[in-house]
Amino acid sequence: MADEWWKSAVVYQVYPRSFADASGDGVGDLRGITSRLDHLERLGIDVLWLSPVYASPQADNGYDISDYQAIDPLFGTLDDFDELLAALHARGIKLVMDLVVNHTSDEHAWFQASRSSADDPLRDWYWWRPSREGYAPGDPGAEPTNWESFFSGPAWTLDPATGEYYLHLFDRKQPDLNWENPQVRQAVYAMMRWWLDRGVDGFRMDVINLISKDAALPDGPPTHAGLGDGSPHYMTRPRVHEYLQEMHREVFDGRDAQLLTVGEMPGVTFDQARLFTDPSRRELDMVFQFEHVGLDHGPGGKFDPVPLDLRALKASLGRWQTELGTVGWNSLYWNNHDQPRVVSRFGDDEHWWRESATALATVLHLHRGTPYVYQGEELGMTNAPFAGVEDLRDVESLNYWAQATALGRSSAEVLRGVRAMGRDNARTPVQWDGTEQAGFTTGEPWVAVNPNHTWLNAAAQHDDPASVFHHYRQLIDLRHRLPVVAHGDFTMLHAEHPTAYVYERRHEGARLLVAANLSAETVRLEVAAEWAAGDVVLTNGPSAQVTDGWVELGPWAALVVLVDD
């Protein structure tokens, strides 16, 4: 891990349920992924991040794990997994597993034992508490604390067998593990070593900064409907650093392989991220933070979207560049399985689809950090036109729909928010070709294919030098070839310009100018005269030009200029 190879690498996330289906049952699977590896090799990625394929009841699409060392039959077998791993390694691509250890499924053997009796040896592997003083179990408001779940409603569920409540920050079928218990930690580390011994190349750790809780479990500040915000008591608590350092010692120390550790961390601050990713502390290689993807959330939260202020986006991404400096390391992303499609969210998928998809890609990939490509992003896949609640599959959106309509919100108003921001947008099947089910399956897909697959698909883009796919290939190639991309410093230019995103990177005599117009109106910006003599190493069209002291950018145009002494 010492050579920091991942600074010049690009990670590609696969959400297996929606990537490719080899069995014809309408759900993506491991053999489907293996069948499409030529696409990933052609794209040029270095690492495949595989979202959960473990055994699971699928209450949260696999993020509720019932057996960490088994593959869910929905996705195949361990033999299928080994075949995928070998095929990736044969192409020089590493495989990173999704590690979900803040919580398990309520169907995991650990939890089944824990709930069986208040005296069971595994009782303390989870968070159990009696009802609030003065309340009988099951009474309204009897939950041990007022914490609200991330998926709406209380974060506590009563288990009738013992008359106590268990904590679940997410769905009620996802009880939180008690990391205060050293037996829990050792069981997790043993499982991680088992996967590394099998040949995987690291872990992306789901909500890993939530594993340390304030053991007193106090109430949080009130929010609504009698619930409260418990995040001050479970988000990046002090012992999380101790746990991650212990994990590093127990799991990763002494291994010669080039491994990768990524911590997904909602609410993480700059100072915390520096601590987590400072190599001398031996915790994580990089963080996965969420500040920039909350900038278009309105007063009503995620499902109340507001127009993005580009100046706020530049301020956020720019601060992460400067605050982490040369010590910490960040993940760069627009999309993942939890976010809507960026070309629909921050771009213009109606009038400037290709231009806005490639401009946004250019801006992101040439920052300091490790870029992530979410499946279909390299094709410019868009949000889906969900007609109603019957089209939705995601537990978060369905819970929000039920809660919001019960409070009197109109169905049309709720649908507008879900259609713009719902996680199902990221989970429609990858669009491989223009056939009936986009080449994803021969059966009926678990969630509908986006109708625009007839023209927006991989087959149409693979050999088109002007395609979104080809632009992503070029961006990945620049990171591989130019040390200034992986290692250069960062200077934001025109920070207050409302529609242009411009910055410089510098490293050992090489200088890179990245300029993009994220609007439909042409812009002309003053830049240093030196750039006119540089090499234009990438554009997304002829409307991007640099002249003596100026850069001119047509609608959604992007330009990358290199000066190398």
N, C-alpha and C positions, 0 to 999 in steps of 0.2 A: 504493500500500500504506500510505501514511502516515496515512490517515484511520481506520484500524483498524475498518473496517466489519464485520469478522468477529466483533467482540465482541457484536454484537446479532444474529448470524446463527445458523442451525441447519443442520447438515450431515446429509445422508441418504446412507448407504452402500448401493450396489447391488453385489451379487455376481452378475455377469451370468448365470452358468451356472444359477442357481436363481431368477431373478426372473420372467421371462416368455419363453415360447418361441413365436415367430411362424412358424417353419418346420415344426413338427410332428415334429422329430427327437428330441424329449425333452430337449434342452439349451437353456437360455435363450440369447437372442441380442439383438443391438442393436435390431433392428426390434421385438422383443418389449418392450424397455424403452420405446421411443418410443410404443408402443401404450398404455402405462399411465401416461403423464405426467399425465393429468388427475387421477389419484390423488395424485400428489406435489404438484401445484398446489393441490389441495383441502386437503392436509395443511398447506401453508404454508411448506415448507422453502425455503432460500435457495441451497443448494449441493448438487449431487449428486457424491459421490465414487464414481468408477467403478473397481472392482477390475479387474485386468489383462484386457485384451482383445487384447493383442498376439499375434503369431504365436508358438506355443509347442507343444512336444510334450505338454504337460499332465501332466508328472510330478508337479508340485505345483499342479495346477489353475490354471495360467497364471502362477504366480510364478516360472516357469522360462522366460525369454523368449529366443526364437531370432531375432527380428527386431523391434527397437524401433519401426520405422517402417512396420509392416504389421499389419493386423488378421487375427487367426486366422480361417480360413474357418468354424470352428465357430460364430463369433459374427457373421459377415457380412463386409462389405467396408468400405473407406474411405468409399465413398459412403454406406453405412448410418451410419457414424460421423458424417459431416458432417451428415446429415439429423437425427440425434439431437441434435447440438450446436446446430443452428439451432432445433430445436423447443424445447429447453431455454431458449435465450436469448430466444426469443419469449415465453416465460412468465416471464421475469425470473429464471431459475435459472441459476447458474453451474455449470460442469463442471470438476471436479478429477480429474486422471488419477493412477493409482497408478504411482509411479516405483520400479522395482526395479533398483537399480544396485549393490548390494553384490555381486551375482552375476548371471550370465546362465545360459541353458541350455547344456549341453555340445554342443548342436546349433547354437549361434550361430556365424556365420562367423568371428568373432574367435577363439573357442575352437578351432574346427576348424583354423584356421591355427596357433594357438599349440601345439597338440598334434602338429602334423605333423612337427616337427623341433625339436631343441634349439637350432638356429641360426635358426629362423624369426624375422623382425622382430617378430612379435606374441608371441613366447615369454614375454616379461616383462610381458604384459598380465594374466597370471594368476600364481598362487603355485605354483611348481614347486620340488620339493626331491628330492634323492636319498634312498635308504633310510637308516635310522639306522646310524651307524657300527658295524661288526661284524656287520651283518645283510645278507643277500642280498635283493634286491627280491622281494616276495611272501611272505617268511618271516613267521610270526606275530610281531607286535611290531616289524616293520621300518618302520612308519610314521614319518615324520620327527619328529613330536611325538606325545604321548599324548592330544591333544585329542579330546573326544567331540563328535560331531555333535548338533545340536538334534533330529535325527530318529532318534537311536540309532545305535550303532556308531561306528567311527573317523571323524574328519573328513578323512581322507586316502584317496584311491583311487589304486591303481597303474595307470598307463597303459602297457601293454606296448610300444607303439611306440618309446618312448624310454627305458623302464625307470625313469622317475621318477614321483613321486606328485604329485597336484594337491590343493589345499585346497578343501574345500567344508564350510562351517559348517552347511549344510542337507543336502539330498539329494545323492547322488553325481552326479546329473545337473544340479546347480546349482553349478558351479565359481565360486569367489570371484574377483572382479576385483582387480587390484593397483593401488590408488589411489595408491601411491607413484610410479607412472609417470605423468608429466604428459600423455602422449599419451592415456592412458585417460581422464583427467579432461576433456580437450578434446573427445574423441569423445562423452562423455556430455553435456557442455554444448551441443554442436552439436545433438544429438538433442532436448534440452529446448527449445532455441530453435525448432526445427522445429515442435514441438507448439504452443508459444505463438503462433507465427506463424499456425498453422492456426486459432487461436481459443480454445484451452482456457484455463482461468482459474487454473491453478496445479497443484500436485502434492502428493500425500500420499506421503512418501518412506519406503519400506519399510526397516525395520531400518537406518536411515541412520547410527546411531551405531556401527555395526560396520565401517564402510568403512576406518577407520584401524587398521592392525595394527602390533604390535611387530615390526619387520623381522627381528629375531633369531629369532622364532618359538620361544620356549623352552617346555619342558613346563609343564603346569599341575599344581596339587595333585591327587593321586590321588583318584579317586572309586570306581569299581568295575570289575571285569572287565579290569583292566589299563589302563583309560582314565583321563583326567584332565580337570579343568575349565580350559579355556583362556581363559575369559572375561576374566581380568585382563589378557590380552595382546591382546584385540581389542575390548573393550567400552569405548566413549567414551575412546579414546586421544587424546593431546593434539592430533595433527594434524587431527582431525575438525573442529575450529573453523576452522582454516586453510582446509580444503577447502570448508566451507560458506560462508565469507566470499568465497572465490574464486568459488564458484558464484553467489552473489548478484551479484557484480560482472559476471560473464561472461554471466549469463542474464537477470537481472531488472532491473538498473539501467537507467534511461532509458526504461522502458515506462510509459505513462500508465494502462494498464488496472488495475482493482482485482483484484489477484492474491492467491493464498493459498498459503502454504508450511507444510506440517505434517510434523514429523519423528516417525516411529514409533521409539521408543527404549527397548528392553528394558533394565532395570537402571539407568536414568538417575536421578541423585540430584537433590535440590532445588537444590543449588548449581549443578550442571551445567545443569539446566533453565533456571535464571535466566540463565545465560550464553547458552544457545542462543536464548532468546526476548527478551532485552533489545533493544529496538528500536535502540538506539544502536550495537549490534554488527553489525547487518545480517546475520543468519544465517537465522533462521526466525521465523514468526509464532507458532507454538505447538508444544508437544510432545504426544506420544501415549505415555503411560507405563503401566506394568502393575502397580504395587504393589498396588492394591486388588483386582485379580483374581487375586492369588496367596494371599489370606488364608485361603481354604478348601482349600489344598493341604496334605495331611498329610505325615508323614515320608517316605512313598514317592514324593512328588512330585505332579504334576498329576493323575495317575490314581488317587490315593489321597485322595479328598476327605474333608474333615471338616466338621462344622457351622460355619457362620459365627458368629463373635462380633461382634455389632453394634458393641460398644465399640471393637473393633480397626478396623472399617470407618470409624467416625466419626473415630478418631484419624488414620487414613491420609488420608482425604479432607480432613479439617480441616487437617492439616499442609500439604497441597498448597495449600490456600487461603491460609494465613498465610505460608508460606515463599516462595511466588512473589510475594505482596504486590501492589504496584502496578507492578512491573517486568516480571515474567514472565507467561506465559499458558499455560493448560492446556486439553487436550481433556477433555470430560466424556462418559463412555460407560459403559454396562453391557455392551453386546453389540457384537460384530463377527464377521467370518467365522471367527475363531479361537476364539471363546468360546461356551459353551453358553448357552441362552436364560435370561435373568435371572429370569423369572417362575417357572421351574422350579428355578433355582439358589438364589436368595435369597428368593423369594416362596413362595406356597402355591398351586400350580396345580391342586390337587385340591379344596380346600374354599373358597378365597377367591381364585379366579383373577382376576376383574376388579378386585377391590379391591387385591390385592397388585400387580398389573401397574401400576395407576394410582398407587398410593402410591410405588412405587419410581421411577416416572417423575417424580413431583412432587419427590421428594427430590433427584434428580440434576439436573434441568433448571434449578433456581433457584439453583444454586451459581454462583460466579464462574468463567467459562470458556466455551468454545464447546461446546454439546451436539451429540452425534452420535446419530442414530437409525439403527439397522441394520435392513435390510429385514424386514418382518414384526413388528418390535418394536412398531410403532404399532398392531398388531392384538392384541398379547399372545400371539404365537406361542410354543409350548412346545417342550421337548425331545421327541425322537421315541422311540417304544418299540422300539428295535432288538432283534430277537429273537436274533441271533447274528452271528458274524463275517461271514457271507455278506451281511449288510445294510450293511456298512461300505464306504466308498469312500475315506476320507482316508488318505493315506500315513503320517501320523504315528500314527494309531490302529492301522493295520495293522502297522507296524513294531513298535510297542509290544506288540501282541498276540503277534506271533511271538517277540519277545524274552522276554516275561514267561512265556508258556507253555513255552518251551524251558528256562526256569529252574525249572520245576516248579509255577508258580502254576496254580490250577484255572481252567478256562474260565469258570466262573460268577463267580469272584472278579474276573477280568480284565474280563469283560463289565460288571460293576457299575460299575467305574471308568470304562470307555469310554462306557457309556450316560449317565453323569452329566456327564462332562467332555469327551467327544470333539467334534472340530470338525464332524463331520457333523451335529450337532444344529442348527448355524447354517445348514446348507447344504441342508436339505430345501426343496422348492419353496415359494415364497410362495403363500399360500392365498387366492386371489381369490374363489372361490365354492364352493358345496357340491357341484358336479358331480364326476364320477369322478376326474379328475386335478386337482381344485381350480381349474380354469380356467387352469392353468399351461401345459398342452400338450394337443394332440390325439393325441400319440403315447405312447410308454412313457417315463416320466421317468428320467433317469440315476440318480437316487436316489429312493427311495420317498417319496410324499407322506404327511405325517402323517395318520393316520386321523381325527383330530379336526377336519379341515377341513370336515366336513359341517355343523358349527355354528360353528366358529371361522374366519371368513373376512371379507374386505373387504366383500363385497356385503351381508352381514348387519349390518355396522357403519356403513356410510357415512351412513345417515340416522337413526341411533339416537343421540340426545343423551346417553345414558348409557353409550355404548360406550368402549372403550379408545381407539379412533381419535379420537373427539371430544375426549377428555381431552388427548391429545397435541396436537391442534389448538389447544386453549386454552392449553396451556403455551407453545407456539411463539408464539402471539399475545401473551402476557404479555411475553416477551423482546423482541418487536418494539416493544411499546407503552410499556413502563416502563423508563426509564433506570436505575432502581435495580437491575434484574435484570442488565443488561449491565455496569454500572459500579460498583455498590455495594460497600462493604466487607463483611466476613464475620465473624460471631461465633457460635461454637457454643454452644448451651445444653444443659444436662443431659447433659454429655459421658459421664458414667458410667452413665446409665440403660440397662438391658440391652435394651430393646425400642423405645424412642422415639427418633426422629431429629428434632431441633428446632434451628433456627438463625435468626438475624436478618441482614438486609441493610439497609444505610443509605447514602443518597446524596442530598446537597443537599436535605435536609428531608424526603425520602421514606423511609419505613421499611417493611420487609416481614418478616413472620413466616411461617416455613414449619415446619409441624409434621406429623409422620406417625408412626403407630403401626405398626411392622413386626412385628406378632404377632397372634395370634388372641384375646388377652386385652385387655379394655378398660383404658385407662390414663387417669389424671388428673394433670395436671402444672401446677405453679405457673408463671405468666408475669407480666410486667409488666401493671399494670392498664390501661395505655393501649390495649392491643390490643382490649379490649371495645368501644371506640368506633370501631374501624377498620372498613373495608369488607372483607367476605369476598369475595375476588375469584376463588376457586376452591376447590371441595371435590370429593371423589369419592363423596360420599354423605351422608345425613342424620345419621350417627353422629359426625360431626366438628363440635364446637361450641366457641366461645370465650365465656367470661363474665368477670365482673370478677375479674381476677387468676388465672384458671384456663383451661386448655384441656382438653377431654375428647374422647378419641378412641376410637371403637369398633374392632373388629377390622380391621386394615389400613386404617384411615381416614387421610385426609390433608386438610390445611387450609392455605390461604394467605390472610393478612390484610394489607391495605395501610393505612397511615396516611400521609397526604400533607398536609403543612402548606402 
